């Protein structure tokens, strides 16, 4: 059986786009801080500095989210799977998986001999009150988020249990 790779869907590039825009705005704001402090006084200058700091923080957070999404993937092999993200790389044989538990918030806990792993969406798309987990690219083809969990369940031969 050929290797199957799941990666976050293409929608994640918007985090990078937004973080670059936010960083550019913050840099533009910081250039004006000294001028504003001299012309308008210290308090307006401090307010502008705080706004710039918040913008830089948002931009940095967006960059981290983008990097996390780029590094996240799940590879399925003949005998097991490998979960990779920014901070860890976990290999598990299908025979070692004891349970897959559906948790609140589109999270799934995979319990295996020797530990557990939480699989969750890298982001959600939100439109009003409607919230949908970002899906995956399965060998380059976009699929819903749950497809990965269902394939893992099938390969391991375990049912998905609702908590």
Secondary structure, 3 states (H helix, E strand, C coil): CCCEEEEECHHHHHHHHHHHHHHHHHHHHHHCHHHHHHHHCHHHHHHHHHHHHHHHHHHHHHHHHHHHHHHCEEEECCCEEEEECCCCEEEEEHHHEEEEEEECCCEEEEEECCEEEEEECCCEEEECCEEEECCEEECCEEECHHHHHHHHHHHHCCCEEEC
